[in-house]
Amino acid sequence: MRPHEQEFAQGGGKLVVVGNGWPAMAKSWAQHVGFPQAVEVLTDPSRKAYDLAGFKRSRVLTLLNPRSVARWVRALVRGFRQGRTAGDAWQQGGALVVLPSGEVSYRYVSLGPGDHPGPAALLEALRKARQVSGLR
Amino acid sequence: MELGEVVVKDTEGRDVRLGEVWRDQPAVVVFVRHYG
C-alpha cells in the first residue's frame, strides 16, 4: 500500500492505516514499513472501531482457513516474511472508504490472513465514492 | 456509538477521534490484523 500513497492523494482521498496494538507498537511498525508522513497511522487498542466496522475476530479464520494457508505459502514463495506479531493475533482486518458525511461507501471484511483488497480496488472504491457523493 | 465517535491513538499516544480523519475529504481506512 505504501508505494501507492500518492495515487490516493491524487484520487482525492486520504490513506489511513489503523492497527490494534499500543501506540509504541504502531510507531515502531510505521517506521519499519516507512510510510510517508501523509499516511496517518493510528491504533485502536480497544478494538472498538474494528467491532463497529464489522470486522471479525476468530482463531479459526486465522489458523484454519485453507485460503489463508495458500496465501501464506504464496507470500513465502514471493519472499515476504511476517515479523513478530504485535497486537491481537486473532483479529482480522478490513478496509473502509468513508465520506466526510460519515457514510461508509465501501467496506471489505477480511476473512483471514492475506485476504485484503489491493490498491487498485481501493482506488476504484474511492473514485466511485467521490462520484456518488458529488465530490470533484 | 458511531464509528466516527471512536477515539483511537496516534503513534505518539495522543487521542484522535476517528471522524476527524474523514472530516475534510474521503478517507481510505485500512485496518490491519496486527503489526508485524
N, CA and C atoms of all chains as a GROMACS GRO file, in nm:
protein
  516
    1MET      N    1   0.083  -0.121   0.000
    1MET     CA    2   0.000   0.000   0.000
    1MET      C    3   0.088   0.127   0.000
    2ARG      N    4   0.202   0.115   0.067
    2ARG     CA    5   0.290   0.232   0.084
    2ARG      C    6   0.329   0.298  -0.048
    3PRO      N    7   0.366   0.220  -0.154
    3PRO     CA    8   0.407   0.286  -0.279
    3PRO      C    9   0.293   0.358  -0.349
    4HIS      N   10   0.168   0.333  -0.308
    4HIS     CA   11   0.052   0.389  -0.378
    4HIS      C   12  -0.004   0.511  -0.308
    5GLU      N   13   0.061   0.561  -0.206
    5GLU     CA   14   0.007   0.672  -0.126
    5GLU      C   15  -0.025   0.792  -0.213
    6GLN      N   16   0.063   0.823  -0.308
    6GLN     CA   17   0.042   0.938  -0.396
    6GLN      C   18  -0.084   0.921  -0.480
    7GLU      N   19  -0.112   0.799  -0.521
    7GLU     CA   20  -0.230   0.774  -0.603
    7GLU      C   21  -0.358   0.803  -0.524
    8PHE      N   22  -0.357   0.771  -0.395
    8PHE     CA   23  -0.474   0.801  -0.312
    8PHE      C   24  -0.492   0.952  -0.299
    9ALA      N   25  -0.381   1.021  -0.281
    9ALA     CA   26  -0.388   1.168  -0.269
    9ALA      C   27  -0.439   1.227  -0.400
   10GLN      N   28  -0.387   1.177  -0.513
   10GLN     CA   29  -0.432   1.226  -0.644
   10GLN      C   30  -0.578   1.192  -0.669
   11GLY      N   31  -0.623   1.081  -0.607
   11GLY     CA   32  -0.762   1.040  -0.622
   11GLY      C   33  -0.856   1.116  -0.530
   12GLY      N   34  -0.802   1.210  -0.455
   12GLY     CA   35  -0.885   1.293  -0.369
   12GLY      C   36  -0.918   1.230  -0.236
   13GLY      N   37  -0.834   1.140  -0.191
   13GLY     CA   38  -0.859   1.075  -0.063
   13GLY      C   39  -0.736   1.070   0.024
   14LYS      N   40  -0.760   1.038   0.147
   14LYS     CA   41  -0.651   1.030   0.244
   14LYS      C   42  -0.637   0.882   0.283
   15LEU      N   43  -0.515   0.836   0.292
   15LEU     CA   44  -0.491   0.697   0.331
   15LEU      C   45  -0.459   0.692   0.481
   16VAL      N   46  -0.538   0.613   0.551
   16VAL     CA   47  -0.522   0.598   0.696
   16VAL      C   48  -0.507   0.450   0.727
   17VAL      N   49  -0.412   0.417   0.809
   17VAL     CA   50  -0.390   0.277   0.849
   17VAL      C   51  -0.414   0.266   0.998
   18VAL      N   52  -0.501   0.173   1.035
   18VAL     CA   53  -0.535   0.153   1.177
   18VAL      C   54  -0.494   0.013   1.219
   19GLY      N   55  -0.422   0.003   1.329
   19GLY     CA   56  -0.388  -0.127   1.387
   19GLY      C   57  -0.453  -0.141   1.522
   20ASN      N   58  -0.412  -0.242   1.598
   20ASN     CA   59  -0.480  -0.261   1.727
   20ASN      C   60  -0.386  -0.285   1.844
   21GLY      N   61  -0.259  -0.251   1.828
   21GLY     CA   62  -0.167  -0.264   1.940
   21GLY      C   63  -0.153  -0.133   2.014
   22TRP      N   64  -0.050  -0.122   2.094
   22TRP     CA   65  -0.025   0.001   2.167
   22TRP      C   66   0.044   0.103   2.077
   23PRO      N   67   0.036   0.232   2.109
   23PRO     CA   68   0.097   0.334   2.022
   23PRO      C   69   0.244   0.308   1.991
   24ALA      N   70   0.319   0.259   2.089
   24ALA     CA   71   0.462   0.233   2.064
   24ALA      C   72   0.480   0.126   1.956
   25MET      N   73   0.390   0.027   1.956
   25MET     CA   74   0.396  -0.077   1.852
   25MET      C   75   0.367  -0.015   1.716
   26ALA      N   76   0.266   0.071   1.713
   26ALA     CA   77   0.228   0.137   1.587
   26ALA      C   78   0.342   0.222   1.534
   27LYS      N   79   0.408   0.292   1.625
   27LYS     CA   80   0.518   0.380   1.584
   27LYS      C   81   0.634   0.299   1.526
   28SER      N   82   0.670   0.193   1.597
   28SER     CA   83   0.781   0.110   1.553
   28SER      C   84   0.750   0.047   1.417
   29TRP      N   85   0.628  -0.002   1.402
   29TRP     CA   86   0.587  -0.067   1.277
   29TRP      C   87   0.585   0.035   1.162
   30ALA      N   88   0.531   0.154   1.189
   30ALA     CA   89   0.524   0.257   1.084
   30ALA      C   90   0.663   0.296   1.037
   31GLN      N   91   0.757   0.304   1.132
   31GLN     CA   92   0.894   0.338   1.094
   31GLN      C   93   0.956   0.225   1.013
   32HIS      N   94   0.925   0.102   1.053
   32HIS     CA   95   0.980  -0.015   0.982
   32HIS      C   96   0.928  -0.020   0.839
   33VAL      N   97   0.796   0.004   0.823
   33VAL     CA   98   0.736  -0.001   0.689
   33VAL      C   99   0.782   0.118   0.606
   34GLY      N  100   0.800   0.232   0.672
   34GLY     CA  101   0.846   0.351   0.601
   34GLY      C  102   0.733   0.429   0.536
   35PHE      N  103   0.619   0.439   0.604
   35PHE     CA  104   0.509   0.518   0.548
   35PHE      C  105   0.550   0.664   0.536
   36PRO      N  106   0.512   0.729   0.426
   36PRO     CA  107   0.534   0.874   0.419
   36PRO      C  108   0.445   0.946   0.520
   37GLN      N  109   0.480   1.069   0.552
   37GLN     CA  110   0.408   1.144   0.655
   37GLN      C  111   0.261   1.162   0.623
   38ALA      N  112   0.230   1.164   0.492
   38ALA     CA  113   0.090   1.188   0.453
   38ALA      C  114  -0.002   1.072   0.494
   39VAL      N  115   0.056   0.958   0.519
   39VAL     CA  116  -0.026   0.844   0.563
   39VAL      C  117  -0.039   0.850   0.714
   40GLU      N  118  -0.163   0.855   0.761
   40GLU     CA  119  -0.188   0.865   0.904
   40GLU      C  120  -0.194   0.723   0.963
   41VAL      N  121  -0.108   0.696   1.057
   41VAL     CA  122  -0.106   0.564   1.122
   41VAL      C  123  -0.164   0.580   1.263
   42LEU      N  124  -0.270   0.504   1.288
   42LEU     CA  125  -0.341   0.512   1.416
   42LEU      C  126  -0.353   0.373   1.477
   43THR      N  127  -0.390   0.370   1.604
   43THR     CA  128  -0.409   0.239   1.666
   43THR      C  129  -0.531   0.240   1.756
   44ASP      N  130  -0.594   0.125   1.761
   44ASP     CA  131  -0.721   0.110   1.833
   44ASP      C  132  -0.707  -0.007   1.931
   45PRO      N  133  -0.637   0.015   2.043
   45PRO     CA  134  -0.611  -0.096   2.136
   45PRO      C  135  -0.739  -0.160   2.189
   46SER      N  136  -0.847  -0.083   2.196
   46SER     CA  137  -0.973  -0.138   2.248
   46SER      C  138  -1.044  -0.223   2.142
   47ARG      N  139  -1.004  -0.210   2.018
   47ARG     CA  140  -1.066  -0.274   1.900
   47ARG      C  141  -1.214  -0.236   1.884
   48LYS      N  142  -1.252  -0.127   1.945
   48LYS     CA  143  -1.392  -0.082   1.934
   48LYS      C  144  -1.426  -0.047   1.789
   49ALA      N  145  -1.333   0.019   1.720
   49ALA     CA  146  -1.359   0.056   1.581
   49ALA      C  147  -1.370  -0.069   1.493
   50TYR      N  148  -1.288  -0.169   1.521
   50TYR     CA  149  -1.296  -0.296   1.446
   50TYR      C  150  -1.436  -0.356   1.464
   51ASP      N  151  -1.485  -0.356   1.588
   51ASP     CA  152  -1.616  -0.415   1.615
   51ASP      C  153  -1.726  -0.337   1.544
   52LEU      N  154  -1.721  -0.204   1.554
   52LEU     CA  155  -1.826  -0.123   1.492
   52LEU      C  156  -1.821  -0.134   1.340
   53ALA      N  157  -1.703  -0.156   1.285
   53ALA     CA  158  -1.690  -0.170   1.139
   53ALA      C  159  -1.732  -0.308   1.092
   54GLY      N  160  -1.754  -0.399   1.186
   54GLY     CA  161  -1.798  -0.534   1.148
   54GLY      C  162  -1.686  -0.628   1.114
   55PHE      N  163  -1.565  -0.595   1.155
   55PHE     CA  164  -1.453  -0.683   1.124
   55PHE      C  165  -1.448  -0.798   1.226
   56LYS      N  166  -1.400  -0.910   1.180
   56LYS     CA  167  -1.411  -1.034   1.257
   56LYS      C  168  -1.289  -1.058   1.347
   57ARG      N  169  -1.314  -1.132   1.451
   57ARG     CA  170  -1.204  -1.178   1.538
   57ARG      C  171  -1.225  -1.326   1.558
   58SER      N  172  -1.130  -1.406   1.507
   58SER     CA  173  -1.153  -1.551   1.508
   58SER      C  174  -1.022  -1.627   1.500
   59ARG      N  175  -1.006  -1.725   1.589
   59ARG     CA  176  -0.889  -1.813   1.578
   59ARG      C  177  -0.901  -1.903   1.457
   60VAL      N  178  -1.025  -1.948   1.428
   60VAL     CA  179  -1.046  -2.039   1.315
   60VAL      C  180  -1.007  -1.972   1.184
   61LEU      N  181  -1.054  -1.846   1.166
   61LEU     CA  182  -1.021  -1.775   1.041
   61LEU      C  183  -0.871  -1.752   1.031
   62THR      N  184  -0.806  -1.733   1.146
   62THR     CA  185  -0.663  -1.704   1.146
   62THR      C  186  -0.581  -1.828   1.114
   63LEU      N  187  -0.618  -1.939   1.179
   63LEU     CA  188  -0.531  -2.057   1.172
   63LEU      C  189  -0.577  -2.165   1.076
   64LEU      N  190  -0.709  -2.179   1.057
   64LEU     CA  191  -0.760  -2.297   0.987
   64LEU      C  192  -0.825  -2.266   0.853
   65ASN      N  193  -0.806  -2.146   0.805
   65ASN     CA  194  -0.867  -2.110   0.677
   65ASN      C  195  -0.774  -2.157   0.564
   66PRO      N  196  -0.818  -2.257   0.483
   66PRO     CA  197  -0.731  -2.310   0.378
   66PRO      C  198  -0.681  -2.203   0.282
   67ARG      N  199  -0.767  -2.104   0.254
   67ARG     CA  200  -0.724  -1.997   0.162
   67ARG      C  201  -0.610  -1.916   0.223
   68SER      N  202  -0.618  -1.898   0.355
   68SER     CA  203  -0.513  -1.821   0.422
   68SER      C  204  -0.380  -1.896   0.417
   69VAL      N  205  -0.388  -2.028   0.433
   69VAL     CA  206  -0.266  -2.108   0.425
   69VAL      C  207  -0.205  -2.095   0.285
   70ALA      N  208  -0.292  -2.101   0.184
   70ALA     CA  209  -0.243  -2.089   0.046
   70ALA      C  210  -0.179  -1.951   0.024
   71ARG      N  211  -0.242  -1.846   0.079
   71ARG     CA  212  -0.185  -1.711   0.064
   71ARG      C  213  -0.052  -1.701   0.137
   72TRP      N  214  -0.043  -1.766   0.254
   72TRP     CA  215   0.080  -1.762   0.332
   72TRP      C  216   0.194  -1.829   0.254
   73VAL      N  217   0.164  -1.942   0.192
   73VAL     CA  218   0.267  -2.012   0.112
   73VAL      C  219   0.308  -1.925  -0.006
   74ARG      N  220   0.209  -1.864  -0.071
   74ARG     CA  221   0.239  -1.779  -0.188
   74ARG      C  222   0.327  -1.661  -0.146
   75ALA      N  223   0.296  -1.603  -0.030
   75ALA     CA  224   0.376  -1.491   0.017
   75ALA      C  225   0.519  -1.535   0.048
   76LEU      N  226   0.532  -1.652   0.107
   76LEU     CA  227   0.667  -1.704   0.137
   76LEU      C  228   0.748  -1.721   0.009
   77VAL      N  229   0.681  -1.779  -0.092
   77VAL     CA  230   0.749  -1.802  -0.220
   77VAL      C  231   0.796  -1.670  -0.281
   78ARG      N  232   0.715  -1.566  -0.261
   78ARG     CA  233   0.750  -1.434  -0.317
   78ARG      C  234   0.851  -1.360  -0.230
   79GLY      N  235   0.888  -1.420  -0.120
   79GLY     CA  236   0.993  -1.359  -0.039
   79GLY      C  237   0.944  -1.275   0.077
   80PHE      N  238   0.812  -1.271   0.100
   80PHE     CA  239   0.760  -1.194   0.213
   80PHE      C  240   0.773  -1.276   0.341
   81ARG      N  241   0.814  -1.212   0.446
   81ARG     CA  242   0.825  -1.278   0.576
   81ARG      C  243   0.752  -1.195   0.680
   82GLN      N  244   0.666  -1.262   0.755
   82GLN     CA  245   0.596  -1.190   0.861
   82GLN      C  246   0.688  -1.175   0.980
   83GLY      N  247   0.690  -1.055   1.036
   83GLY     CA  248   0.771  -1.032   1.155
   83GLY      C  249   0.698  -1.075   1.280
   84ARG      N  250   0.752  -1.037   1.394
   84ARG     CA  251   0.692  -1.073   1.522
   84ARG      C  252   0.556  -1.004   1.534
   85THR      N  253   0.456  -1.080   1.577
   85THR     CA  254   0.322  -1.024   1.588
   85THR      C  255   0.312  -0.927   1.705
   86ALA      N  256   0.259  -0.809   1.680
   86ALA     CA  257   0.234  -0.711   1.786
   86ALA      C  258   0.091  -0.663   1.770
   87GLY      N  259   0.008  -0.696   1.866
   87GLY     CA  260  -0.133  -0.666   1.856
   87GLY      C  261  -0.211  -0.795   1.878
   88ASP      N  262  -0.339  -0.792   1.845
   88ASP     CA  263  -0.426  -0.906   1.868
   88ASP      C  264  -0.411  -1.005   1.752
   89ALA      N  265  -0.354  -1.121   1.780
   89ALA     CA  266  -0.325  -1.218   1.674
   89ALA      C  267  -0.451  -1.274   1.608
   90TRP      N  268  -0.566  -1.271   1.676
   90TRP     CA  269  -0.687  -1.332   1.622
   90TRP      C  270  -0.775  -1.231   1.548
   91GLN      N  271  -0.743  -1.104   1.559
   91GLN     CA  272  -0.824  -1.001   1.495
   91GLN      C  273  -0.801  -1.001   1.344
   92GLN      N  274  -0.909  -0.998   1.269
   92GLN     CA  275  -0.900  -0.985   1.124
   92GLN      C  276  -0.915  -0.838   1.088
   93GLY      N  277  -0.869  -0.804   0.971
   93GLY     CA  278  -0.873  -0.664   0.929
   93GLY      C  279  -0.983  -0.637   0.829
   94GLY      N  280  -0.962  -0.533   0.755
   94GLY     CA  281  -1.058  -0.495   0.653
   94GLY      C  282  -1.026  -0.355   0.604
   95ALA      N  283  -1.115  -0.302   0.524
   95ALA     CA  284  -1.092  -0.168   0.471
   95ALA      C  285  -1.225  -0.097   0.452
   96LEU      N  286  -1.221   0.034   0.469
   96LEU     CA  287  -1.339   0.118   0.451
   96LEU      C  288  -1.303   0.236   0.363
   97VAL      N  289  -1.401   0.285   0.290
   97VAL     CA  290  -1.392   0.420   0.234
   97VAL      C  291  -1.503   0.499   0.301
   98VAL      N  292  -1.467   0.606   0.370
   98VAL     CA  293  -1.564   0.684   0.446
   98VAL      C  294  -1.567   0.827   0.392
   99LEU      N  295  -1.688   0.875   0.368
   99LEU     CA  296  -1.708   1.011   0.315
   99LEU      C  297  -1.708   1.112   0.429
  100PRO      N  298  -1.688   1.239   0.398
  100PRO     CA  299  -1.691   1.342   0.504
  100PRO      C  300  -1.822   1.343   0.583
  101SER      N  301  -1.929   1.295   0.523
  101SER     CA  302  -2.057   1.287   0.595
  101SER      C  303  -2.056   1.178   0.700
  102GLY      N  304  -1.956   1.091   0.696
  102GLY     CA  305  -1.951   0.977   0.787
  102GLY      C  306  -2.007   0.850   0.725
  103GLU      N  307  -2.064   0.864   0.605
  103GLU     CA  308  -2.119   0.747   0.536
  103GLU      C  309  -2.007   0.655   0.491
  104VAL      N  310  -2.023   0.526   0.521
  104VAL     CA  311  -1.926   0.427   0.474
  104VAL      C  312  -1.971   0.383   0.335
  105SER      N  313  -1.894   0.418   0.234
  105SER     CA  314  -1.936   0.390   0.097
  105SER      C  315  -1.876   0.259   0.045
  106TYR      N  316  -1.781   0.206   0.117
  106TYR     CA  317  -1.717   0.080   0.074
  106TYR      C  318  -1.667   0.010   0.199
  107ARG      N  319  -1.691  -0.119   0.204
  107ARG     CA  320  -1.640  -0.197   0.318
  107ARG      C  321  -1.594  -0.333   0.270
  108TYR      N  322  -1.477  -0.372   0.311
  108TYR     CA  323  -1.424  -0.504   0.280
  108TYR      C  324  -1.389  -0.572   0.412
  109VAL      N  325  -1.452  -0.685   0.437
  109VAL     CA  326  -1.428  -0.758   0.561
  109VAL      C  327  -1.333  -0.874   0.531
  110SER      N  328  -1.218  -0.872   0.590
  110SER     CA  329  -1.118  -0.976   0.567
  110SER      C  330  -1.161  -1.106   0.635
  111LEU      N  331  -1.143  -1.216   0.564
  111LEU     CA  332  -1.180  -1.347   0.620
  111LEU      C  333  -1.058  -1.430   0.656
  112GLY      N  334  -0.944  -1.367   0.667
  112GLY     CA  335  -0.826  -1.442   0.709
  112GLY      C  336  -0.699  -1.373   0.665
  113PRO      N  337  -0.586  -1.423   0.713
  113PRO     CA  338  -0.457  -1.364   0.676
  113PRO      C  339  -0.440  -1.356   0.524
  114GLY      N  340  -0.395  -1.246   0.478
  114GLY     CA  341  -0.369  -1.229   0.335
  114GLY      C  342  -0.492  -1.192   0.254
  115ASP      N  343  -0.609  -1.191   0.318
  115ASP     CA  344  -0.732  -1.156   0.246
  115ASP      C  345  -0.757  -1.006   0.262
  116HIS      N  346  -0.720  -0.931   0.164
  116HIS     CA  347  -0.739  -0.786   0.170
  116HIS      C  348  -0.750  -0.731   0.027
  117PRO      N  349  -0.822  -0.621   0.011
  117PRO     CA  350  -0.833  -0.563  -0.124
  117PRO      C  351  -0.700  -0.499  -0.165
  118GLY      N  352  -0.671  -0.507  -0.292
  118GLY     CA  353  -0.549  -0.446  -0.342
  118GLY      C  354  -0.567  -0.296  -0.361
  119PRO      N  355  -0.458  -0.225  -0.386
  119PRO     CA  356  -0.466  -0.081  -0.406
  119PRO      C  357  -0.561  -0.041  -0.518
  120ALA      N  358  -0.564  -0.120  -0.627
  120ALA     CA  359  -0.650  -0.085  -0.741
  120ALA      C  360  -0.797  -0.086  -0.699
  121ALA      N  361  -0.836  -0.186  -0.619
  121ALA     CA  362  -0.976  -0.196  -0.575
  121ALA      C  363  -1.011  -0.079  -0.484
  122LEU      N  364  -0.918  -0.040  -0.398
  122LEU     CA  365  -0.945   0.071  -0.306
  122LEU      C  366  -0.951   0.204  -0.381
  123LEU      N  367  -0.864   0.219  -0.480
  123LEU     CA  368  -0.867   0.342  -0.559
  123LEU      C  369  -0.998   0.353  -0.637
  124GLU      N  370  -1.045   0.241  -0.689
  124GLU     CA  371  -1.173   0.240  -0.762
  124GLU      C  372  -1.288   0.272  -0.666
  125ALA      N  373  -1.282   0.217  -0.545
  125ALA     CA  374  -1.386   0.245  -0.445
  125ALA      C  375  -1.384   0.394  -0.409
  126LEU      N  376  -1.267   0.451  -0.400
  126LEU     CA  377  -1.254   0.594  -0.370
  126LEU      C  378  -1.312   0.678  -0.484
  127ARG      N  379  -1.280   0.637  -0.607
  127ARG     CA  380  -1.331   0.711  -0.724
  127ARG      C  381  -1.484   0.709  -0.726
  128LYS      N  382  -1.542   0.590  -0.704
  128LYS     CA  383  -1.688   0.576  -0.704
  128LYS      C  384  -1.750   0.657  -0.590
  129ALA      N  385  -1.686   0.655  -0.476
  129ALA     CA  386  -1.739   0.728  -0.359
  129ALA      C  387  -1.746   0.877  -0.388
  130ARG      N  388  -1.641   0.928  -0.448
  130ARG     CA  389  -1.639   1.071  -0.481
  130ARG      C  390  -1.747   1.103  -0.586
  131GLN      N  391  -1.760   1.014  -0.682
  131GLN     CA  392  -1.858   1.034  -0.790
  131GLN      C  393  -2.001   1.034  -0.734
  132VAL      N  394  -2.031   0.933  -0.654
  132VAL     CA  395  -2.167   0.919  -0.598
  132VAL      C  396  -2.203   1.035  -0.505
  133SER      N  397  -2.102   1.083  -0.432
  133SER     CA  398  -2.130   1.188  -0.335
  133SER      C  399  -2.120   1.328  -0.395
  134GLY      N  400  -2.088   1.334  -0.525
  134GLY     CA  401  -2.083   1.463  -0.592
  134GLY      C  402  -1.956   1.541  -0.565
  135LEU      N  403  -1.858   1.477  -0.507
  135LEU     CA  404  -1.730   1.545  -0.483
  135LEU      C  405  -1.649   1.545  -0.612
  136ARG      N  406  -1.578   1.653  -0.635
  136ARG     CA  407  -1.493   1.662  -0.755
  136ARG      C  408  -1.346   1.670  -0.718
  137MET      N  409  -2.312   0.368   1.944
  137MET     CA  410  -2.198   0.454   1.913
  137MET      C  411  -2.164   0.446   1.765
  138GLU      N  412  -2.136   0.562   1.707
  138GLU     CA  413  -2.099   0.567   1.565
  138GLU      C  414  -1.947   0.546   1.551
  139LEU      N  415  -1.908   0.493   1.436
  139LEU     CA  416  -1.766   0.469   1.411
  139LEU      C  417  -1.684   0.597   1.427
  140GLY      N  418  -1.740   0.707   1.376
  140GLY     CA  419  -1.667   0.834   1.382
  140GLY      C  420  -1.645   0.887   1.522
  141GLU      N  421  -1.718   0.834   1.618
  141GLU     CA  422  -1.705   0.879   1.757
  141GLU      C  423  -1.597   0.804   1.834
  142VAL      N  424  -1.548   0.697   1.775
  142VAL     CA  425  -1.447   0.617   1.845
  142VAL      C  426  -1.318   0.697   1.857
  143VAL      N  427  -1.261   0.696   1.975
  143VAL     CA  428  -1.134   0.765   1.998
  143VAL      C  429  -1.022   0.662   1.993
  144VAL      N  430  -0.930   0.682   1.898
  144VAL     CA  431  -0.815   0.593   1.884
  144VAL      C  432  -0.691   0.674   1.924
  145LYS      N  433  -0.574   0.616   1.901
  145LYS     CA  434  -0.449   0.683   1.939
  145LYS      C  435  -0.361   0.701   1.816
  146ASP      N  436  -0.284   0.808   1.815
  146ASP     CA  437  -0.182   0.819   1.710
  146ASP      C  438  -0.054   0.752   1.762
  147THR      N  439   0.052   0.757   1.682
  147THR     CA  440   0.173   0.683   1.720
  147THR      C  441   0.245   0.746   1.840
  148GLU      N  442   0.202   0.866   1.879
  148GLU     CA  443   0.260   0.929   1.999
  148GLU      C  444   0.170   0.909   2.121
  149GLY      N  445   0.062   0.837   2.102
  149GLY     CA  446  -0.029   0.810   2.214
  149GLY      C  447  -0.134   0.917   2.236
  150ARG      N  448  -0.145   1.011   2.142
  150ARG     CA  449  -0.247   1.116   2.155
  150ARG      C  450  -0.382   1.065   2.106
  151ASP      N  451  -0.488   1.112   2.173
  151ASP     CA  452  -0.623   1.074   2.132
  151ASP      C  453  -0.658   1.136   1.998
  152VAL      N  454  -0.721   1.057   1.913
  152VAL     CA  455  -0.771   1.105   1.783
  152VAL      C  456  -0.913   1.052   1.766
  153ARG      N  457  -1.008   1.142   1.749
  153ARG     CA  458  -1.144   1.098   1.720
  153ARG      C  459  -1.147   1.052   1.574
  154LEU      N  460  -1.191   0.930   1.550
  154LEU     CA  461  -1.180   0.872   1.416
  154LEU      C  462  -1.248   0.958   1.310
  155GLY      N  463  -1.358   1.020   1.345
  155GLY     CA  464  -1.430   1.102   1.249
  155GLY      C  465  -1.349   1.220   1.197
  156GLU      N  466  -1.245   1.256   1.272
  156GLU     CA  467  -1.159   1.367   1.228
  156GLU      C  468  -1.083   1.332   1.100
  157VAL      N  469  -1.055   1.203   1.080
  157VAL     CA  470  -0.970   1.167   0.966
  157VAL      C  471  -1.043   1.178   0.833
  158TRP      N  472  -1.176   1.174   0.836
  158TRP     CA  473  -1.250   1.191   0.709
  158TRP      C  474  -1.334   1.318   0.711
  159ARG      N  475  -1.305   1.408   0.800
  159ARG     CA  476  -1.384   1.531   0.810
  159ARG      C  477  -1.374   1.618   0.685
  160ASP      N  478  -1.253   1.629   0.628
  160ASP     CA  479  -1.231   1.722   0.517
  160ASP      C  480  -1.229   1.658   0.379
  161GLN      N  481  -1.207   1.528   0.375
  161GLN     CA  482  -1.202   1.458   0.247
  161GLN      C  483  -1.228   1.310   0.271
  162PRO      N  484  -1.270   1.238   0.167
  162PRO     CA  485  -1.291   1.094   0.186
  162PRO      C  486  -1.162   1.027   0.233
  163ALA      N  487  -1.178   0.926   0.315
  163ALA     CA  488  -1.060   0.854   0.364
  163ALA      C  489  -1.071   0.707   0.330
  164VAL      N  490  -0.960   0.652   0.286
  164VAL     CA  491  -0.947   0.508   0.270
  164VAL      C  492  -0.882   0.459   0.399
  165VAL      N  493  -0.958   0.386   0.477
  165VAL     CA  494  -0.910   0.344   0.609
  165VAL      C  495  -0.885   0.193   0.606
  166VAL      N  496  -0.760   0.156   0.614
  166VAL     CA  497  -0.721   0.016   0.611
  166VAL      C  498  -0.694  -0.031   0.753
  167PHE      N  499  -0.767  -0.131   0.796
  167PHE     CA  500  -0.749  -0.189   0.929
  167PHE      C  501  -0.660  -0.313   0.913
  168VAL      N  502  -0.545  -0.311   0.975
  168VAL     CA  503  -0.454  -0.426   0.964
  168VAL      C  504  -0.485  -0.525   1.076
  169ARG      N  505  -0.448  -0.650   1.053
  169ARG     CA  506  -0.473  -0.756   1.153
  169ARG      C  507  -0.391  -0.729   1.278
  170HIS      N  508  -0.268  -0.698   1.256
  170HIS     CA  509  -0.178  -0.668   1.368
  170HIS      C  510  -0.052  -0.608   1.309
  171TYR      N  511   0.036  -0.562   1.392
  171TYR     CA  512   0.162  -0.507   1.343
  171TYR      C  513   0.261  -0.622   1.332
  172GLY      N  514   0.327  -0.632   1.218
  172GLY     CA  515   0.426  -0.738   1.205
  172GLY      C  516   0.400  -0.819   1.080
   0.00000   0.00000   0.00000
